[in-house]
């Protein structure tokens, strides 16, 4: 696991509560009581300068009086005391401080004082990390650590919760406890002066005890770092996000749509309400495999089953269909008056053996993606037998097929048997109160899977090896600025857009179109430049309901996915016109313009007429201004780093072409992998596998340029097609360390390419302010070890694996 510097937050060997109290209702009293009740594995100390005992335990007057240095300190003292306490903890050698003290004390409090919220104004600390101020604390159930305001510690589980304000902490913990759902970690960030949401997401991405994450947000402070961390974790683990304040939008600024687009771009799944978060969490806790939207429905009431069908179709799901074989088997088992087809409605509890037989037939259907069992208990039914049958049938299907079936249960009625529900949950079968909740959870999970698949799709190939040259449009913009022109005339704006392949059609020459859109550039204070695609007419109050926000940079896959969320797409998707491909080109081109020309401060294409022959832009307006502020504020997603492209001439007349990897390189990666021997694969990946599947190839080619880097190398011989030579890669381990890896094809050896690429990686890592470069190399990989030794790396055996050598290089400024 990467070292993020916050590991001691979750398994501290010693804990000090500074400000522990017995005053009822105070922060110090609640946290002291909860820490004691959790039976934490770490040693616990209380500090109170006025009392010798607190909560019937010894209390120390000061940090210096403690018998050991606490790894974790929790501070609940008045705000004016906090900075000095942090300095004392830092000098003593403590590792983490959780500041539960509010940033601003209550008005009129004699201790009222401002505690700085942002990291630069925190006391200068050597190594102490700080969570807070106004942190609601943390919970680590497997460690028995309850340093929060929630009285009951949930059981251990595989879900993690990261909350910005703690608003959902108490209701979610109470609900989870009642449902038997456990957590790996629960963290309330508060002010986020030092340890913030992106760093916690980075930690959870590597945490083996966490398989899914619930994220409670109000605002994002740093758009680029948040999206980078969120993308990294969402690639491997489901993340559900609830954002408060969704309806506080400015009528002309779609903040909610911008946040939704940000979450969608990096693969986070949006929860619209606390209830939606609850049932999505329940499905994640059971880790059910949802691979499609076809749902079979079994009920002990036809009316109940039809209500479930309505709910499924309303949210875009599909009702499963019985195969002929299954229908024939069911006809022999069901009463003659039962209609074949879903929903299958019969009295489940009257003949429990019949229920078991029917359930087995349904679960064996290969084209079903899930099964929902609706059961309304009554006084004549034996709920325990129904639950047992469900558990046995699911287990039998798992054993027979080798796969766990996706089964959800809606156990209706307030007086239903809680014991039966608990048994089902313990066996990985989630239960819900209402059909709408079960179906919503099922579709929510499927949308998350769909999103992940869509984000990993391979974009269409681009003909050019290097990115298009932006010199001409930049020269044009520079000339405008030099002449003091901030709003170019239509003719000159048209010339600039033409350089990006955007043609302006005169309104009188445009073909009549039933639909018209507008594309605007917005500069959001958090996420920077975004594009807003909306109806050209603002006549309706529901304007933003069908507006879509798009984050540059874009490729064809991302542009199509954005358009798919518009209402226009639903009207035109089945037509055989060229409007979609044409609109995708417009989006891609405008996004490239925004990325390359930071001087463009305003841009609007309105209207964009959609008709059978394509999309026609009839009016364009733009404004320019000198660039101010760092690049991280202008774009939330780092674009393709064109500045790293390079050509090198070789003595034999051939040319090396080096550039950052692009998603379009996936086919080449698959083809190049096929040229590697089993031994070469093992040398690079530490294990052997025969084929580079799409998911792995996408991970290698669809990188976050703000976090990692990969340089692909090709060789151009005169009159010959491009030859793939290899790839050199940097992977961020934490804020200070970055890991490298290089793989070269056999045909590319012997020309000094290995040392060239290592130098390029070293130089790039220095520009990103990393302090250490390291790589893991198999002991028998003599050529790579020799190269690292020659480049000044320190070689040491890996403590965890004697067959691996760790090569390390300090990246001091030359």
N, C-alpha and C positions, 0 to 999 in steps of 0.2 A: 504494500500500500504506500502511496505517496505520502510524504511527511508534510502536513499542512501547518504544523505548529500549534494545533488546538486539540491534539489527542487526549491531553490530560483533562480536558473538559468532561470527558465521558467515562473515564475509569480512574478517578483520582485516588491515590493511596491515602491522602489526608485532606481534610476539609476544615476550614475555619469559617464560622459564621460571625461576622463582626457586626455587633449591634443586636445580638441575641437578647430576647426580652421575655418577661412574663406578663407584660401589660396586655390584657385581652384585646384582640383585634388589631394589634400593631403588626407591621411587617416582620419585625424581629420575633414576635411570639408565634405567628403563623408558620414562618419558615423553620424556626427551631422545632416546633411540634411536628411538622411534616418530615423534617430530616430524621428525627428520632423514630417516627412511625415507619419510615421506609426501610429501616435496618440496613443502612448503607454498608457496603463491604469496606469502604475507606474509614480511617480513623477520624472521629468527629471532635472538634473543639469549639467552645463558645467563648466569645470575647465580649465583656461588658465592663466598662471602667468603674461602674458604681456598685456592682453586686459581685459577691464571691461565688454564688451559686445561681444557676438559671435552669429551669426545668429539671430540678433535682440533680443537676450535674455541675461539676466544678466550672467556674468561669474565670477567665484570665483578663487582666486589666489592659494588656496591650499585646501587639503582635510579637514584640521582643520577648515576652514572657512565655510564649508557647514552647513546649518541649521539642517540637519538630517544626520545620518550615512547611506550611501547608501548600500542597500542590495547587489546590483550588480554594479561593477565598470568595465568600459571598458577603457583600457589603449592603447594610440596610441603615446606616447611620445618616444624619442630616447632610444635605448637599454640601455645605461649607467644609465638611470634614473629609470628603471623598478624595480630592486630589492628593492630600498629604498621605492618606492611607495607601493610595496606589503607589506613591513613591516608596513608602516603607516596605510594602510587599515586594516591590521590584528589587530593592536593596537586599532584602532577606533571601531572595532567590525563588519566590513563588512563581508559578507558571501562568495561571489563569485567574482573573478576577471577574466575578459576575456582580455588576452594580445594579441592585434592585431599587436603589434610591431614585426617586423621580428626578428628571432633569431640572425642574423648577418646583420648589416647595410651594405648598398652598399659600395663597395670599394672606398676609397677616401673621404667618408663622414667624416666630422670633429667629428661627434658623434659616429663613428664606435666603437662598443664594443660588445663583445660576451655576449649573455644572455644564461645562462645554460639551456639545453634542458631536462635534466633528473631530476626526483623528488628529489633524494638525494642531489643534488647540488642547489636546489632552496633555497631561504632564509628560515631559520627556522621559521615556521609559527604555531601559536597556533591553529587556526581554519579556516583560510581563505583557500578556495579551488581555484585552478587556472586552467583555460582553456587556452592553448597556451604554449609557444609563437607562433607567426606567425599564430594565429587563424584567420580564415576568418569571425569569429563572429557567430551570431545565429539569428534565426527568430522564433517568436512564434505568428502566425497570430491571434489566438483567444485573445491574450493579446495586440495586436497592436504593438508588439515589432519587430522592424527591425534594429538589430544591425549588419548588414552585408553590403557588398559592392553591393548587388543587389538593384537596385533603386526601384523596385516594389515589395511590399509585397504581396505574394499570399493569397488567401482566406483561411479560416479555413477548415481543412479536416482531414482525418484519416490516412494519410501517414506521415511517419517521414523520414527525410534524415540525415544520419550521414556521413560526408565526411572528409577524412583525410587531403586533401590538398585544397579543394575548387575548383578543376579543373572543375568539372561539375556543380558548383553552378549556375553561371550566365546562361549558356544555358538551364539547367533544369528548373530554375525558369521562364525564358522567355517562354519556351515551356508549362509549367504547367499553366501559366497565360493565354496563348492563348487557351488552352484546357479546361479551367475552373476547373482544378484540384487543390485541396487545400491540405494543410499540417498541421499537429499537431505541429511539431517542425522541425527546420532545424539547424544543428550544424556542424561547421567546427572545427576540433580538433586542427590542426596545429601541433606544436611540441609535444603535449601530455605530458608535464612535470609532470602534476598531474592528472587531469581528462583525462582519456584515453578512447579509443573505448570500451573496455570491460565494464567499469563502465557505460557508456552511454547506452549500450545495456541492462545492468541490469535494468536501470531506465525505458527504453522503454518497457521492458517485463511486468512491473507492471503498466504502464501508461494506464488508461482507455480511453484516447483520441486517442490512436494510435492502429490501427488494422493491419498495415503492415509497413515494414521498407525497405528503400533503403539504401544500404551501399556502399560507394565509398572508395576503399582501394588502396594503393600502396604497403605497406608492413605491416606485423604483427610483433610487437616488442616482445611480450611474448606469445609464442604459447599456453601454457596450459591455461592461464587466458582468452585468446581470445576464444579458442574453448569451454571452460566451459560456458562463457557468451553467446556465439552464440548458443550453444546447448539449453540452458535454454530458450532463447527467441524464437528460431525456433520451439520449441515444441508447442507453443501457437499462434504464429503469423508468417505469411509468411515474409521471408527476401530475398531480391534480392541483390546480390553483384556484383559490377563492379570493376575489378582490373586492373589498368593501368600497363604497362610494362610487358605484358604477353609474349612478344617475345624476351626478353633480356636473354634468357637461355644460360647457358654454354652447349655446345654440349654433354657433358657427365654428366650433372646434371639437371634433369628435374624439374626445379623450378616450372614451370607452372603446371605440372602434380601433384606436391606435394600440391600446393595451391588448385587445383581442388579437390583432394582427401580429403583435410582438410575440405573444404566447404561441400562436399558431405557427409562426415562422421557425421557432426552435423546438416545437414538438410538445409543448405543455398543453394539457387538456383543461379547459375552462369549466368551472363549476359555477352555475348562476345563482345558487342559494346555499344556505347552510344545510338544508335537507338534501340537496343534490350531492354536496360534499360527503354527507353521512353515508348515503347508499353507494356512492362510488368507492368510498373507503372500505365498505363491507366487502365488495367484490374483489378489491385489491388484496384485502387481508386473506381471502380464501385462495387467491392466485389461480383463478379459473382460466382455462385456455379458451379465449374467444377469438375465432378466426373467420367469422362471417356474421351476417345479419339475419340468417334464416332460423327462425325459432319455432319449435314444436310446442304446443300448449295442451296440457292434460288438466282436466278440472272435474270436481265432483258436482258441478252445476253448469248446465249449458249457458245460462245467462251470465254467469261469472266468466266463463270461457270467452264468450262473445265480447264482453267488456275488455278483456285482455287483448283480443284481436284488434279491437278499435284503437286501443292505446298503442299497440305495436305499429300499426299502419300510420297513425298520426305522427309518430316520431321518425318515420322513414324506414322502419324495419320491414322484413318480409316474412310472411307465414310459410313455414316449411310445408312440403308436399310429401305425401306417403308414396313410396314406391309400390309397384304392383305386388311384389313378393310380400312386403309388410302388410299391405291391405288384405291380402289373402289370409295371412296368419291371424290378423286381428279379427277378421270376420268369424273365424272359428272360436275366438275367445270372448268377443263382445256380445252382449244381448242383441237380439234381432232388431230392436227399436233404436239402437244407437247408430247415428250417422257416421259413416267412415269419413275421415278427414279431420283436420284440425279446425276448431278445438275438439279433442276427444273428450266427451263428457259422459261420465258414468259414476255411480256411487262407489268411490274408492274404498271405503271402509267396510262395505257389506261383504265383499268377497276379497279378502286380502291376497289370496293366492292368484286370483285373476289379475289384480292390480300389479303384482310382481311380474306376471307373464307379459302383460301389456307393456309395462315399463321396459322390460328387456328388449322387446321387439322395437320399440321406439328408439332406445339408446343405440341399437345396432345400425340404425340408418346412417349411412356414410355421408350423405349430403346435408344432414342437419348440423347446424352450428351450435345449437343449444336446446335445452328442454326446460320449460317452465311448468311446474306442478302447482296448481291452485287447489288449496284444501281449506274448506271451511268446517271446522270441527262441530260436532253436535253431540248431544247426550247419548246417542245410540252408538257412536263411533268410538273406537279404541285408538286414541292418538298415538300411544306408544307403539302399537303395531304398525301404523302407517309410517312413523319415523324409522322403525327398524327395517321395514321393507325398502324404503328409499336408500338407506345406508347400505344394505346388502346388495341391492341392485346396482348401485353405482360402483361398489367395490368389485362385483362380479364382472361388470363391463370393463373396468380398468384392467383386471387380470386377463380377460379374454383378448382384448384388443391391444394391450400394452400402452394405452393412452387413457388419461383421465377424462371422462365425459364432463361437459359443461351442463350442470343441473342447478337450477334455481328453484326455490320453494317459496310460495306465497302462503303463509300460514295465517289465515284471517281470523279476526275475532279478538276482542280485548280479553276474553276469559280463556283463551287458548292455552295449551299446556306449555309453560315456559321451559320445563325440563326437556321436552321433545325438541324444541328449538335449539336449546343448548347442545344437545347431542348431535344434531345435524351440523351445527357450526363447527363443533370440535372435529368432525370428519370432513371438513372442507366443503360443506353444502350450505351456502348462504340462505337465510330466510328473510322475508320482507313482510311488512304489514299490508301493503297494497300492491295490486298488479302493476300500477303505474310506476311504483318505485323499482320493482324487480326489472321491468322492461327498460326503464330509464337507465338503470345500472348496466344492464346488458349492452344497450346501444352506446352508452358512454364509453365502455371499454372497447367496443368495436371501432368507434370513431378514433379512439386513441391508437389502435393498431393500424387503422387506415392512414392516419396522419404520419405515423412512423414509416410506413411503406412508401407513402407519397414523397416524404422528405428524402428518402434514400433512392428515389428513382433516378435513372441515368439520363441526363439531358441529351438532346440531339447533338451529334458531333459538329464542331466548328471547323470550317475549311482552313483557317489560318493557324499556323503553329504558334505564333506570338499574338498578343492582344493587338487590336487595331491602334494605329498611332494617333494620339489626340493632339498632335502638334498644330495642325491647321485650325481646329476650333479654338484652341487656347490662344493662338496668335490673333484670331479675330476678336476674342473677348478682351485681350490685353489692349488691342487698338481702341476698342470702345472706351475702356477705362481711361486710357491716356488722353482721349478727347473729351472726357467728362460726361460721356453719354451713359446714363443709367437705365434708360428705357428705349432700346433700339426701335427704329421704325419697322413696319411690317415687312418691308423688302429685305432688310438686313437680318431680321429675326428668321425669316424664311430661309435665308442663306445658311445660317447657323444650323437650323433644324435639318436642312438638306444634307449637311455633312454627317448627320447621324441617321440618314435614310428615312427621315420623316418628311413626306411631301405634303404641302399645303394646297388643297383644292379650293378654288374660288367658289363661294357659296352658290352663285348662279349656275355653276357647271356641275355641282354635286348631284348625284342621283338621289331622288326622293327616298327617304328612309323612315321606317316605322319607329325606330329607336335611335336615341341620341344620348351620348354620354359626355361627361366632362372629366378631364384629368388635371388635377392641381398638385403643385408642390407645396407641402406644409413643412415648416421647420419647428418641430416639437421641442420644448425645453428639456425633455428627458432623453428622447430617442433620436433627436436630430431630424435630418431630412427624410420625409416619407412622402409617398404619393397617394392621393385620395381619388379613387375612381367612383363616380357618382352619376346619377341622372343629370342630364343637362338642364332640366327644368327643376326649380326649387318650389314648385307650386304646392307640394304636399308637406305636411308637418312631419311625415314619416321619412324624410329625406335620408337620414342616416341609417334607417332600418335596412336600406338596400345599398348603402355605401360600403366600399371595401378599401381598406388601407393596405398599401403594399410597401415593403421595406426594400430599398436598393441595397446592394446590387441584386440583379435578377438574372435568371436563365429561363429557358422556355418552359421547363417543368414548373417552376415557381410562378411564372406569369399565368400559365393556364390554371393552376390551382387557385390563384387569387380570383380570376374571372369566374371560376366555378361557383364562387360564393355570392355572385350578384343575382338579382332577380331577372335581369335580362338574359342571363345564361339559361335559366329555367324555361324561358319562352323560346329561345332560339337553338337549344342544344340538339334538337332532332332535325334541324334544317340542314340541307346539303349546300350551304353557302360557304364562302371563304371569309366570313366576318371574323371567326374565332382566330384563325391563323394570322389575319391582318392585325387584329387588336393585340395579339400576343407580341407581334413585331413592334407595334407602337410602344407598348409597355416596356419591353426590353430596351428599346432605343432611348426612351426618355430616362430610364433608370441609369443607363450608361452615361448619358449627358450629365445627370445630377452627380454621379460619382466623379467624373473627370473634371467638371467645371464647378468648383466650389463657389465661384463668383456669382453663379445664378441664384439669386435670392427669392425670386418669384417666377412661377411658370404656370401657365394655364392653357390647355388645349380645349376649346369649347366653341361649338359642339364637335364631337366625333360621331359622324353619321354611320350607322351600321346598316348595311344593305346586302343584297345577294352577292355582289362582287367584292365585298370587303369592307374595310373601315376607312372612311375619308375624314381627314382633319381639315376643317374649313376655316377656323380662326385660331391664331396663336398669339399669346401675349407673354412677355417675359421682362424681368428687371434684373440688373446686375449690380453688384457692389463688391468692394474689396473684401477678401477673406479675413475674418477675425476669429480668434479662438483656435484651440487645438483640434486636430482631426478627429479625436475621440468624441468631441461634442457635435461634430457635423454629421457623422454617420455612425449609427449604433452597431453596424456589422462591418468589419474591416473588409474592404474590397480586394480583389485580386491584385497582388503587389507587382505591378508591371515593371517596377524599377529593378527587380531581381532577374529580369530576362538578360541573357548573355550569349554571345557567340564567340567561339575561340577557334582560330585556325590551327590545324595540325600540320606537321612537316610533310605528310604524304598528300597534302592537297585537300583532305577532307575537313569538315567543320563540325565542331561540337556545338550543339544547341542546348542551352540550359535554361529552364524556367520553372516557376512554381507549378505544382500539380493542379489540375483542374478536374471537376467532376466528369467532364467529357473524356477523360483519360481512362476510364474504367475498362473499355474493351482492350486497350493496349496492355493494361496491367494483367488482365486475364490471359492474353496471348503470351506475354513475357513470362508469366509464372509457369506456363506449360513448357517453357524451354529449360527450366531449372531441374537439376537432378534431385533425387531424394536427399542426398547429403547436403546439397546447397540450400535446400529448404530448411533442413535442420539447423544448419549453421546460422541462418538469419532469424528463424522464428523459434528456435530452441526445441521444436518438436516437428514431426512430419505430418503432412496431409497431402492428398493427391490433387485436389482441385481448389482453386480460389473461387468460392461461391460469391454470389452477388452481394450479400450482406457484408462480407469481409472486404470485398473490392470497393464497395461504396464507402466503408469506413476509412480505407486507405486513400481514397481520392477526394472525398468530400470533407475537407478539413476546415477548421476554423483558423483563418490566417492570423487572427489576433492572439491565438494560443499556441498553435503548432506551425510547423513548416515542413514541406517536402519539396525537394528539387528533383525534377525528372531530367534525364539526360538522353539526348538522341545524337546520332552521328549521321551526317550527310556526306556521302561520297559522290563525286561528280557522276551525273547520269544515273544514279541509283536511288531507290526509294529510301526513306528514312529508316535507320536502324535504331531500335531501342537499346540503350546501354545500361540503364539502371536507375536507381533512385536513392537519394540521401535524405534522411528524415530527422526532424527534431520534435520531441514530444515533451511538453511542459509537465514536470513532476510537481513543482510548487512554485512559489514566487521567486525563489532563488536558484533552483536547480532545473536543468533540462537534460533529457536523455536523447542520445543520438543512435542512429542505426543506418547502415549502408548495405545495399545489395547491388552487385554488378553481374551482368550476364558474362558468360565466358568469352564472348567475342569482343568484349570491351576491356579486357584485362591487358596489362603490359604497356599501357600508354600513359601511366601516371594519373589516371582518373581518380583513384582512391584518395590519394593525398590532396588532389585538387578539391574534391568534394569535402573532405574534412576541413580544409582551410576555409571553404565557403561557409560551412556550418559554424565554425568558430567565430568568424567575422559577424555572421548574422546574430548569433546568440549574444555577442557583446552589444550589438545595437539594441537588443531587447532588454539589456540590463540584467541578464542572468549572471550569477556569480560562479556557477560551476556547471561544467559539461561532463556527463558520464555516460557510459555504455556498458551493457552486459554482454560478454563475449565467451563463447565456449572455450574451454581450456585447449582443445585440439585445433582451434581456428588460428593456426600459426601465422598466416599472412596478415590477418587483421590485428593480432597482437603485436606483430612486428611494426606495422604501420603506426599504431597508437604509441608504441615506445619511441619511434622515430619522431613523432609529432609532439613529444614532451608529456604524454599522459603518465600518470602514476598507476601501476597495475597491482591489484591486491586480490587475493581469493575472496569469493563471496562467503560470508559467514553462514548463510543458509544453505548453500549448495557448493560443495567443493569442486564440482565440475565446471563452475562458472567463474570467470575473472571479471572484476569490476575495474574498468579504465576510467580514471578521473582526471580532469584538467581544470585548474583554477583559471577563471576568466578575468584576470586582472587587466586593467587598461594598459596597453603597451606604451 
